[in-house]
Amino acid sequence: MKNGVSHLYLMTEGFSPTVIDSQVLDTIRAAQRGGVQFDLKALVSPRDWLKNRTVYEAKAKQVRQEIEGRVSLRVIPRLRDAYVRDAVARTLFYRYRKHEKLIIHARNHVAADIGIRLKKWLKSTRVIVDVRGDVGAEYRMRSRQGSAYESREGERQIAILRDVLQDADRIFAVSQALGDLLVDSYCASEDKVSIFPCLADETRFYWNPQQGAEVREREGLVDKRIVVFPGSTGRWHHISATVAFLGEWMKKEPLLHFVALCPDVEKMTIECRKALPPNRFTVVHAAHKDVPGWLNASDLGILLRELDPVNHVASPTKFAEYALTGLPVAMSAGIGDYSQMVLQEKAGFWVDDSRLEESAEQAAAFMALWCEEDRSRWSEAAKARLSKGARLDDLVGEYGKLAEK
């Protein structure tokens, strides 16, 4: 006798701290609120496992307490090789062969390829490929920063993506810009594509002045104008431009203070010291549950990226988190669908890192006019567009259609 419909969230990044809370777990929790229970399977390379084992094991234990489905973390070498992905697919067959249907939400094209290979043995499998960015542009960026290997690997990954887009049952893209790119440049079927940006959980991220005041008092920042950045020093972020812009603005704004919520505390501190005066910045490693308090305590969020095709299709989760807490955003032009949104909503401004003095003057002028009424308005507008709850029916509907297919 077969079981009913099962749902599996499959990822290949281990429990990366930059994505597991804000992107993966928040999505699974939202689906649970909509009546869909997911198992979670995370695959990790031996190298990543050896580097982060303690963190990953602790995170796995935490996740098992937070979601209703099964949670597994497996070390898998050489996922880039097809025979390895076949082997992983076969283990999934033995796990789910007695189920009437398996719906896989695959976070990236490699995870989706495993799901599609599973269809050879479990034909009732349905696969959603959740495309997070332009794979070709990402590897071109890496090859500029690395070696010829990255370029060759990029070609291999693009080939996997093209095949997956043809064989997947549904395609999620994080921005309209990315959805258009998948259709125009990677030959995806437009009928399969749905746009699901990186959204934030409105039950945790919302405008809460009292929470913000408590954080300011606790951290000794009551009288400061706080600019916040919750993120890493990774290749996607334009940290040098961020601190250069803030350094220029601080010349004219004595109360300006930068707060970086960053897992790379040492690296971020070094970057801050290059451009910011002493005692004008705070760098802390904050748990994701503490981020809403810091955002409510802040006056402005910052989101600078390099002008690159990678960022043209991006959907940074921190933008949604800023918006739900009513924070205006200082950001670069050309970031996915959001750079235009922030101007249309009059909820921020663009920073030109080639004209820092002019950008600092623009920032001062914008903040002089921004008020609590604006913050409340922006928070409410964002709740309708950038919250998990706003798109929950759409997301659950996608799973429901595949269950019936």
TITI-37734 format. One record per residue: residue number from 0; y, x, z of N, C-alpha, C in turn; residue in one letter. Coordinates in steps of 0.2 Angstrom, whole numbers, m for minus. Atoms other than C-alpha are relative to their C-alpha. Layout:
> k,nyy,nxx,nzz,cayy,caxx,cazz,cyy,cxx,czz,r
> NUM,Y,X,Z,Y,X,Z,Y,X,Z,A
...
end
This chain:
> k,nyy,nxx,nzz,cayy,caxx,cazz,cyy,cxx,czz,r
> 0,m6,4,0,0,0,0,6,4,0,M
> 1,m6,m4,1,17,7,m5,5,m2,5,K
> 2,m6,2,m4,32,8,6,6,m2,m5,N
> 3,m5,2,4,49,2,0,4,5,m4,G
> 4,m5,m4,3,64,10,m8,2,6,5,V
> 5,m2,m5,m5,68,27,0,6,4,m4,S
> 6,m6,m3,3,84,37,m2,0,7,3,H
> 7,0,m7,m2,85,56,m1,7,4,m3,L
> 8,m6,m4,2,101,67,m1,m2,7,0,Y
> 9,3,m7,1,96,84,m8,6,5,m2,L
> 10,m6,m5,1,108,99,m7,m3,7,0,M
> 11,3,m7,1,105,118,m11,5,5,3,T
> 12,m5,m4,m4,119,125,0,m1,1,7,E
> 13,2,0,m7,110,125,16,5,m4,4,G
> 14,m5,5,m4,122,118,30,6,4,0,F
> 15,m6,m4,0,137,127,24,6,m4,4,S
> 16,m5,4,m4,151,123,37,6,m3,m4,P
> 17,m6,3,3,164,120,24,m1,m6,m4,T
> 18,1,7,4,155,105,16,m5,m5,4,V
> 19,5,4,m3,141,99,28,4,m6,4,I
> 20,m3,5,m4,153,89,40,4,m5,m5,D
> 21,m5,4,3,167,83,29,m3,m4,m7,S
> 22,3,2,6,157,80,13,m7,m4,0,Q
> 23,7,3,0,139,77,16,m1,m5,6,V
> 24,2,5,m5,137,69,33,5,m6,0,L
> 25,m4,6,1,152,58,31,m2,m5,m5,D
> 26,2,5,5,145,51,15,m7,m3,3,T
> 27,6,3,m3,128,48,24,1,m5,5,I
> 28,m2,5,m6,136,40,39,3,m6,m4,R
> 29,m3,6,3,146,29,27,m5,m4,m3,A
> 30,6,4,4,130,24,17,m4,m4,6,A
> 31,3,3,m5,122,20,34,4,m6,2,Q
> 32,m4,6,m2,136,8,38,m1,m6,m5,R
> 33,2,5,6,132,0,21,m7,m2,0,G
> 34,7,2,0,114,m2,26,m5,4,m4,G
> 35,4,m5,4,107,13,16,m1,6,4,V
> 36,2,m6,m4,97,26,26,m2,5,m4,Q
> 37,2,m6,4,96,43,19,m4,5,4,F
> 38,3,m6,m2,84,57,22,5,6,m2,D
> 39,m4,m5,2,93,74,21,m4,6,m1,L
> 40,3,m7,1,85,90,13,4,5,m2,K
> 41,m5,m6,2,95,106,12,m5,6,m1,A
> 42,4,m6,2,88,121,3,5,6,1,L
> 43,m5,m6,m1,95,138,7,m4,7,m2,V
> 44,3,m6,2,92,155,0,m2,5,6,S
> 45,2,m4,m5,84,169,10,6,4,3,P
> 46,m6,m4,m2,100,179,10,5,m4,4,R
> 47,m5,4,m4,111,165,16,m4,m2,7,D
> 48,4,1,m6,97,161,29,1,5,5,W
> 49,0,m6,m4,97,178,36,7,1,3,L
> 50,m7,m1,m2,116,178,37,2,m5,5,K
> 51,m2,6,m4,118,161,45,m5,m4,4,N
> 52,6,4,m3,102,157,53,2,m4,7,R
> 53,m2,3,m7,109,154,71,4,m7,m1,T
> 54,m5,5,1,123,143,64,m4,m6,m3,V
> 55,4,5,3,111,133,53,m5,m4,4,Y
> 56,5,3,m5,98,130,66,3,m5,5,E
> 57,m4,4,m5,111,123,78,2,m6,m4,A
> 58,m2,6,4,118,112,64,m5,m5,m1,K
> 59,6,5,2,101,105,59,m2,m4,6,A
> 60,1,3,m6,98,101,77,5,m6,2,K
> 61,m6,5,m1,115,92,78,m1,m6,m5,Q
> 62,1,5,5,112,83,62,m5,m5,1,V
> 63,6,4,m1,95,76,67,2,m5,6,R
> 64,m2,5,m5,104,67,82,5,m5,m3,Q
> 65,m6,4,2,118,60,71,m2,m5,m6,E
> 66,2,5,5,109,52,56,m7,m3,1,I
> 67,6,4,m1,94,40,55,m6,3,m3,E
> 68,5,m2,4,84,48,42,m3,7,2,G
> 69,3,m7,m2,73,64,42,5,5,m3,R
> 70,m4,m5,2,82,80,41,m4,7,0,V
> 71,4,m6,1,74,96,34,5,6,m3,S
> 72,m3,m6,2,81,114,31,m5,5,m2,L
> 73,5,m5,2,70,125,20,3,6,m4,R
> 74,m2,m6,4,72,143,14,m4,0,m6,V
> 75,3,m1,6,68,144,m4,3,5,m5,I
> 76,m3,m6,4,70,160,m14,0,m2,m8,P
> 77,0,0,8,75,161,m33,0,m7,m2,R
> 78,m1,6,2,80,143,m35,3,0,m8,L
> 79,m2,0,7,88,148,m52,m6,0,m5,R
> 80,6,0,5,70,150,m59,m3,m7,0,D
> 81,2,7,1,63,134,m66,m7,m1,4,A
> 82,7,1,m3,45,137,m59,1,m1,8,Y
> 83,m2,1,m7,53,137,m41,2,m7,1,V
> 84,m3,7,m1,62,121,m44,m6,m5,m1,R
> 85,6,4,1,45,114,m51,m4,m1,7,D
> 86,4,0,m6,37,119,m35,3,m4,6,A
> 87,m3,4,m5,50,111,m24,m1,m8,m2,V
> 88,1,7,2,49,95,m34,m7,m3,2,A
> 89,7,2,m2,30,95,m31,m1,m2,7,R
> 90,0,1,m7,33,96,m12,3,m7,1,T
> 91,m3,7,m1,44,80,m14,m5,m5,m2,L
> 92,5,5,2,30,71,m23,m5,m1,5,F
> 93,5,2,m5,18,73,m9,3,m3,6,Y
> 94,m3,3,m5,31,68,3,2,m8,m1,R
> 95,m3,7,1,37,52,m6,m5,m4,m5,Y
> 96,4,4,5,22,47,m17,m2,m7,1,R
> 97,2,7,m2,18,32,m7,5,m5,0,K
> 98,m6,4,0,35,25,m9,1,m4,m7,H
> 99,m1,4,6,39,11,m21,5,3,m5,E
> 100,m6,m3,4,55,20,m27,3,5,4,K
> 101,m4,m5,m3,64,36,m23,7,1,m4,L
> 102,m7,m1,3,83,37,m26,3,6,3,I
> 103,m2,m7,m2,89,55,m25,8,0,m2,I
> 104,m7,m1,0,108,58,m22,0,8,0,H
> 105,1,m7,0,108,76,m28,7,4,0,A
> 106,m6,m3,m1,123,87,m23,0,6,m4,R
> 107,0,m5,5,125,98,m39,m5,m1,m5,N
> 108,4,1,6,116,100,m55,m7,4,2,H
> 109,7,m3,m2,102,112,m47,m4,m5,4,V
> 110,4,5,m3,97,99,m35,m2,m6,m4,A
> 111,2,5,4,97,86,m48,m5,2,m5,A
> 112,6,m2,4,86,96,m59,m7,0,3,D
> 113,6,1,m4,73,96,m45,m2,m7,0,I
> 114,2,7,1,74,77,m45,m2,m2,m6,G
> 115,2,2,6,72,76,m63,m7,3,m2,I
> 116,7,m2,1,57,87,m63,m5,m4,4,R
> 117,4,4,m4,50,76,m49,m2,m6,m4,L
> 118,2,6,4,50,62,m62,m6,0,m4,K
> 119,7,m1,4,35,70,m71,m6,m3,4,K
> 120,6,2,m4,24,65,m56,2,m7,3,W
> 121,m2,6,m3,34,51,m48,5,m4,m4,L
> 122,m5,2,5,41,41,m62,5,m5,2,K
> 123,m4,5,m3,49,28,m51,7,4,3,S
> 124,m6,m4,m2,62,42,m46,6,m1,m4,T
> 125,m6,1,4,80,39,m50,5,5,3,R
> 126,m4,m6,m2,93,53,m49,7,m1,m2,V
> 127,m7,0,0,111,53,m46,2,8,0,I
> 128,m2,m7,m1,119,70,m50,7,0,2,V
> 129,m7,1,m3,135,72,m40,3,7,m2,D
> 130,m3,m6,3,145,85,m50,7,1,4,V
> 131,m6,m2,m4,158,94,m39,5,4,m3,R
> 132,m5,m4,3,167,105,m51,m2,2,m7,G
> 133,2,m3,6,167,113,m68,m4,6,0,D
> 134,5,m6,m1,152,125,m68,2,6,m4,V
> 135,m2,m6,5,158,135,m83,6,3,3,G
> 136,m6,m3,m2,175,138,m76,m1,3,7,A
> 137,2,m3,m6,168,142,m59,m3,7,m1,E
> 138,3,m7,2,157,156,m66,4,5,m3,Y
> 139,m5,m4,3,171,162,m77,4,3,5,R
> 140,m4,m3,m5,181,164,m61,m3,5,4,M
> 141,4,m5,m4,167,173,m52,m1,6,m4,R
> 142,1,m6,4,164,185,m67,6,4,0,S
> 143,m7,m4,0,183,190,m67,0,3,7,R
> 144,m1,m3,m7,181,194,m48,m6,4,1,Q
> 145,6,m4,m2,163,201,m49,m3,4,m6,G
> 146,4,m4,5,151,207,m62,m2,m3,m6,S
> 147,3,3,6,143,204,m79,m5,m5,2,A
> 148,5,4,m3,129,196,m69,2,m7,0,Y
> 149,m3,7,m1,140,181,m65,1,m3,m6,E
> 150,m1,3,6,144,178,m83,m7,m2,m3,S
> 151,7,2,3,125,178,m88,m3,m6,4,R
> 152,2,6,m4,121,167,m73,4,m6,m2,E
> 153,m4,6,2,135,155,m78,m3,m3,m6,G
> 154,3,3,6,127,153,m95,m6,m4,1,E
> 155,6,4,m2,111,148,m87,1,m6,4,R
> 156,m2,6,m4,119,136,m75,3,m5,m5,Q
> 157,m3,5,4,129,128,m89,m6,m4,m4,I
> 158,6,3,4,112,125,m99,m3,m5,5,A
> 159,3,5,m5,105,117,m83,4,m6,1,I
> 160,m5,6,m1,120,106,m81,m1,m5,m6,L
> 161,1,4,6,119,100,m99,m6,m4,0,R
> 162,6,4,0,101,95,m98,0,m5,6,D
> 163,m1,4,m6,104,87,m81,4,m6,m2,V
> 164,m4,6,2,118,76,m88,m3,m5,m5,L
> 165,3,4,5,107,70,m102,m6,m4,4,Q
> 166,6,3,m3,92,65,m90,2,m3,6,D
> 167,m2,4,m6,101,59,m74,1,m7,m2,A
> 168,m1,8,0,102,40,m71,7,m1,1,D
> 169,m7,1,m1,119,41,m65,4,7,1,R
> 170,m4,m6,m1,133,54,m64,6,m1,4,I
> 171,m6,1,m4,146,55,m50,5,6,m2,F
> 172,m5,m6,0,162,66,m53,5,m1,5,A
> 173,m5,0,m6,175,70,m40,7,m1,m2,V
> 174,m7,2,2,190,67,m51,m1,m3,m7,S
> 175,0,2,7,194,58,m67,1,6,m5,Q
> 176,m1,m6,4,199,75,m74,m7,3,m1,A
> 177,7,m3,1,181,81,m71,m4,m5,m4,L
> 178,4,5,4,173,65,m78,2,0,m7,G
> 179,m2,m1,7,183,67,m94,m3,6,m3,D
> 180,2,m7,2,178,85,m95,m8,m1,m1,L
> 181,7,0,1,159,81,m93,m2,m4,m6,L
> 182,1,4,6,160,68,m107,2,4,m6,V
> 183,m3,m4,6,171,79,m119,m3,6,m1,D
> 184,2,m7,1,164,96,m116,m7,1,2,S
> 185,7,m1,m2,147,94,m108,m5,m6,m3,Y
> 186,4,5,4,141,79,m119,m3,m6,5,C
> 187,3,5,m4,138,67,m104,2,m7,m3,A
> 188,m1,7,2,137,48,m108,5,m3,5,S
> 189,m6,3,m3,153,40,m103,m3,m6,5,E
> 190,2,6,m4,143,24,m97,m4,2,6,D
> 191,3,m2,m6,134,34,m84,5,3,5,K
> 192,m4,m4,m4,149,42,m76,4,m5,5,V
> 193,m4,3,m5,157,35,m60,5,5,4,S
> 194,m4,m4,m3,172,43,m51,0,m1,8,I
> 195,0,1,m8,169,46,m32,4,7,2,F
> 196,m4,m6,m3,183,58,m25,m3,2,6,P
> 197,2,m3,m7,180,69,m10,4,m4,5,C
> 198,m4,5,m5,185,55,3,m1,3,7,L
> 199,0,m2,m8,188,56,22,m2,m6,3,A
> 200,2,6,m5,181,45,36,6,m3,3,D
> 201,m5,3,m3,194,33,41,m1,m2,7,E
> 202,1,1,m8,186,30,58,2,6,4,T
> 203,m1,m6,m3,190,48,62,7,3,m2,R
> 204,m6,m2,3,205,52,51,5,m6,m1,F
> 205,m5,6,1,220,40,54,6,3,4,Y
> 206,m6,m2,m3,238,42,60,0,m3,7,W
> 207,0,1,m7,238,43,79,5,5,4,N
> 208,m6,m4,m3,255,49,86,m2,3,7,P
> 209,2,m2,m7,248,50,104,m5,6,0,Q
> 210,5,m5,1,233,61,99,4,6,m2,Q
> 211,m3,m6,3,245,73,90,5,3,6,G
> 212,m4,m3,m5,257,74,105,m4,3,6,A
> 213,4,m3,m5,243,78,117,m2,7,m3,E
> 214,2,m7,3,237,93,105,6,4,1,V
> 215,m6,m4,0,255,99,104,1,2,7,R
> 216,m1,m2,m7,257,99,123,m5,5,2,E
> 217,5,m4,m2,240,107,125,1,7,m3,R
> 218,m1,m6,3,244,121,113,7,3,0,E
> 219,m7,m3,m1,262,124,118,4,0,m6,G
> 220,m4,0,7,269,119,101,5,m7,0,L
> 221,m3,6,0,279,104,107,7,m1,m4,V
> 222,m7,0,3,296,109,99,m1,3,m7,D
> 223,1,m4,6,288,117,83,0,m5,m6,K
> 224,2,4,6,288,110,65,m6,4,m3,R
> 225,6,m3,2,270,113,61,m3,m1,m7,I
> 226,4,0,7,262,117,44,m7,2,1,V
> 227,7,m1,m2,243,115,45,m4,2,m7,V
> 228,5,m1,5,229,122,34,m7,0,3,F
> 229,7,m1,m2,211,118,38,m4,2,m6,P
> 230,5,m3,5,200,129,27,m1,7,1,G
> 231,2,m7,0,193,146,23,5,4,m4,S
> 232,m3,m5,4,199,161,15,m4,2,m7,T
> 233,4,m1,6,187,159,0,4,0,m6,G
> 234,m3,m2,7,190,162,m18,4,m6,m3,R
> 235,m3,6,2,196,144,m21,7,0,2,W
> 236,m6,1,m4,211,145,m9,5,6,m2,H
> 237,m5,m5,2,227,154,m14,4,2,7,H
> 238,m3,m2,m7,230,161,4,6,5,m1,I
> 239,m6,m4,1,242,175,m2,6,m4,m1,S
> 240,m5,4,2,253,162,m10,2,m4,6,A
> 241,m1,4,m5,252,151,5,4,3,5,T
> 242,m4,m4,m5,258,164,18,7,3,m3,V
> 243,m6,m3,3,271,171,6,5,m6,0,A
> 244,m5,6,0,279,153,4,2,m1,7,F
> 245,m2,2,m6,279,150,22,4,6,3,L
> 246,m4,m5,m3,286,167,26,7,m1,m3,G
> 247,m7,1,3,301,163,14,3,m6,4,E
> 248,m3,6,m3,303,146,22,2,2,7,W
> 249,m2,m2,m7,303,154,40,6,3,1,M
> 250,m7,m3,m1,318,164,36,6,m5,1,K
> 251,m5,5,m1,328,148,36,m2,m5,5,K
> 252,2,6,m5,318,137,48,m3,4,6,E
> 253,2,m4,m6,317,145,65,m6,m3,4,P
> 254,5,3,m4,305,132,72,m6,m1,m4,L
> 255,6,1,4,292,132,58,m5,5,3,L
> 256,6,m3,m3,275,137,64,m6,m2,m4,H
> 257,6,1,4,259,139,54,m6,0,4,F
> 258,7,1,m3,242,133,60,m5,0,m5,V
> 259,6,m1,5,226,139,51,m6,m2,4,A
> 260,6,2,m3,210,130,56,m5,3,m4,L
> 261,3,m4,4,199,143,49,m7,3,3,C
> 262,6,m3,m3,181,149,51,0,8,m1,P
> 263,m1,m7,1,187,166,45,6,3,4,D
> 264,m6,m1,m4,198,169,59,3,7,m1,V
> 265,m2,m7,1,199,188,57,4,1,m7,E
> 266,m3,m1,7,203,188,38,6,m4,0,K
> 267,m6,4,0,215,174,40,6,3,4,M
> 268,m5,m3,m4,224,183,54,4,6,m4,T
> 269,m3,m5,4,226,198,43,5,m2,m5,I
> 270,m4,3,5,233,188,29,7,m2,3,E
> 271,m6,2,m3,246,180,40,4,6,2,C
> 272,m4,m5,m2,252,196,47,3,4,m5,R
> 273,m3,m3,6,256,202,30,7,m3,m2,K
> 274,m6,4,3,269,189,27,4,m4,5,A
> 275,m3,4,m5,273,180,43,2,4,6,L
> 276,m2,m3,m6,283,185,58,m5,m1,6,P
> 277,4,1,m6,274,188,75,2,m6,4,P
> 278,0,6,m4,271,173,86,3,m7,m4,N
> 279,m2,6,4,275,161,71,m6,m3,m3,R
> 280,6,3,3,257,157,67,m6,0,5,F
> 281,6,1,m5,241,151,76,m6,0,m5,T
> 282,7,1,4,223,154,69,m5,m1,5,V
> 283,5,2,m4,209,145,77,m6,m2,m4,V
> 284,6,3,4,191,141,72,m1,m7,4,H
> 285,0,7,m3,191,122,75,m6,m3,m2,A
> 286,5,4,2,176,111,75,2,m6,m4,A
> 287,m3,5,4,177,97,62,2,m6,4,H
> 288,m2,6,m4,178,84,76,7,1,3,K
> 289,m6,m1,m3,194,92,82,6,0,m5,D
> 290,m5,m1,5,203,93,65,5,m6,0,V
> 291,m5,6,0,210,75,66,6,1,5,P
> 292,m6,m1,m5,220,80,82,5,5,m2,G
> 293,m5,m5,2,227,95,74,4,m3,m6,W
> 294,m4,3,6,232,85,58,6,m5,3,L
> 295,m5,5,m3,241,72,69,5,4,4,N
> 296,m5,m4,m3,250,86,78,4,3,m4,A
> 297,m3,m4,5,256,93,62,6,m4,m3,S
> 298,m5,3,4,271,89,51,m1,0,m7,D
> 299,1,m1,8,265,95,34,m7,3,m1,L
> 300,6,m3,2,249,99,26,1,5,m6,G
> 301,m2,m4,6,248,113,13,m7,1,m3,I
> 302,6,m1,5,236,115,m2,2,3,m6,L
> 303,m2,m4,6,240,129,m14,m7,3,m3,L
> 304,5,m3,4,228,134,m28,3,3,m6,R
> 305,m2,m4,6,229,146,m42,m1,m5,m6,E
> 306,0,4,6,233,139,m59,m7,2,m4,L
> 307,6,m2,3,215,139,m66,m4,m7,m1,D
> 308,4,5,2,203,127,m75,m5,m3,6,P
> 309,4,2,m6,192,126,m58,4,m5,3,V
> 310,m4,4,m5,207,118,m49,2,m6,m4,N
> 311,m3,6,4,212,106,m64,m5,m6,1,H
> 312,5,5,m1,196,96,m60,m2,m1,8,V
> 313,2,0,m7,195,98,m41,2,m6,4,A
> 314,m2,6,m4,196,85,m27,m1,3,7,S
> 315,1,m3,m7,199,94,m10,0,m5,5,P
> 316,1,5,m5,193,84,4,6,0,5,T
> 317,m5,m1,m5,207,91,15,6,m4,m2,K
> 318,m5,4,2,219,81,4,0,m7,3,F
> 319,1,6,m3,211,65,9,1,0,8,A
> 320,m1,0,m7,211,70,27,7,1,2,E
> 321,m8,0,m1,230,75,26,2,m8,0,Y
> 322,m3,6,2,234,58,18,m2,m6,5,A
> 323,2,5,m4,224,47,30,3,1,7,L
> 324,m4,m1,m6,233,55,45,8,0,m2,T
> 325,m7,1,1,249,52,36,4,6,m2,G
> 326,m3,m6,1,253,70,33,3,1,m7,L
> 327,m2,m2,7,264,74,18,m3,7,m2,P
> 328,4,m6,2,257,88,7,5,5,m4,V
> 329,m3,m5,4,265,104,0,m6,3,m4,A
> 330,5,m2,4,254,108,m15,2,3,m7,M
> 331,m1,m3,6,252,117,m31,m1,m6,m6,S
> 332,1,4,6,253,108,m48,m7,1,m3,A
> 333,6,m1,4,237,105,m58,m6,0,5,G
> 334,6,0,m5,225,101,m43,m3,m7,m2,I
> 335,3,6,1,214,87,m50,4,m6,m2,G
> 336,m4,6,1,221,70,m49,5,m1,5,D
> 337,m4,1,m6,230,73,m33,7,3,m1,Y
> 338,m6,m2,0,245,83,m38,5,m5,m3,S
> 339,m4,5,2,252,69,m48,1,m6,5,Q
> 340,0,6,m5,247,56,m34,6,2,5,M
> 341,m5,m2,m6,258,66,m21,7,m2,m2,V
> 342,m7,1,3,273,64,m32,1,m8,m1,L
> 343,m1,7,1,270,46,m37,1,m4,7,Q
> 344,m1,3,m7,268,41,m18,6,3,4,E
> 345,m6,m3,m4,283,52,m13,m2,2,7,K
> 346,3,m3,m7,272,60,0,m1,7,0,A
> 347,0,m7,0,275,78,m4,3,3,m6,G
> 348,m4,m4,5,281,91,m16,m4,6,m3,F
> 349,3,m6,3,275,105,m27,3,6,2,W
> 350,m2,m7,m1,276,123,m23,m1,5,m6,V
> 351,1,m5,6,279,136,m37,0,7,3,D
> 352,1,m6,m4,273,152,m30,4,6,m4,D
> 353,m5,m5,4,284,161,m44,7,0,2,S
> 354,m7,1,m2,300,154,m36,0,m2,7,R
> 355,1,2,m7,297,155,m18,6,m2,4,L
> 356,m6,2,m4,315,154,m12,2,m7,m2,E
> 357,m1,7,2,318,138,m22,m5,m5,3,E
> 358,5,4,m3,302,131,m16,1,m1,7,S
> 359,m2,1,m7,307,134,2,6,m5,1,A
> 360,m6,5,0,324,125,m1,m3,m7,m1,E
> 361,3,7,1,314,110,m8,m4,m2,6,Q
> 362,3,2,m6,303,110,7,4,m2,5,A
> 363,m5,1,m5,317,110,19,4,m7,m1,A
> 364,m4,6,2,326,96,9,m5,m6,1,A
> 365,5,6,m1,310,85,9,m1,m2,7,F
> 366,2,1,m7,306,87,27,6,m3,4,M
> 367,m6,3,m3,324,83,32,0,m8,m1,A
> 368,0,8,2,321,65,24,m6,m3,2,L
> 369,7,3,m1,303,62,29,0,m2,8,W
> 370,0,3,m7,301,51,45,m6,m4,1,C
> 371,6,3,m3,288,42,55,m2,m6,m4,E
> 372,1,6,4,290,26,44,m4,2,m6,E
> 373,3,m3,6,285,37,29,m7,2,1,D
> 374,7,m2,m2,270,44,38,m4,m6,0,R
> 375,4,6,0,264,27,42,m2,m4,m6,S
> 376,1,3,6,266,20,25,m5,4,m4,R
> 377,5,m4,4,257,35,17,m7,0,3,W
> 378,6,1,m3,243,33,29,m4,m6,m2,S
> 379,3,6,2,240,15,25,m1,0,m7,E
> 380,2,0,7,241,18,6,m6,5,m1,A
> 381,6,m4,1,228,32,8,m6,m3,2,A
> 382,6,4,m3,217,21,18,m3,m4,m6,K
> 383,2,4,5,216,10,3,m3,4,m6,A
> 384,2,m4,6,212,24,m10,m4,6,2,R
> 385,3,m6,m1,205,39,m1,m4,0,6,L
> 386,5,0,m6,194,33,13,m7,m2,m2,S
> 387,7,1,2,175,32,13,m1,m8,0,K
> 388,1,8,0,177,13,18,2,m3,m6,G
> 389,m3,3,6,188,9,3,m5,0,m6,A
> 390,4,m1,6,174,15,m9,m8,m2,2,R
> 391,6,1,m2,159,10,2,m4,m5,m4,L
> 392,4,5,4,154,m6,m8,m2,3,m7,D
> 393,2,m3,6,155,4,m24,m6,5,1,D
> 394,5,m5,m1,144,18,m17,m7,m4,1,L
> 395,6,4,m1,131,6,m10,m2,m4,m6,V
> 396,1,4,6,132,m4,m26,m4,4,m5,G
> 397,3,m4,4,127,11,m36,m7,1,2,E
> 398,6,m1,m3,112,14,m25,m4,m6,m2,Y
> 399,4,6,1,107,m4,m27,m2,m1,m7,G
> 400,2,0,8,108,m4,m46,m6,4,m2,K
> 401,6,m5,1,96,11,m46,m6,m3,3,L
> 402,6,3,m3,84,2,m34,m3,m5,m4,A
> 403,2,5,4,83,m12,m46,m2,2,m7,E
> 404,1,m2,7,82,m2,m62,m8,2,m1,K
end
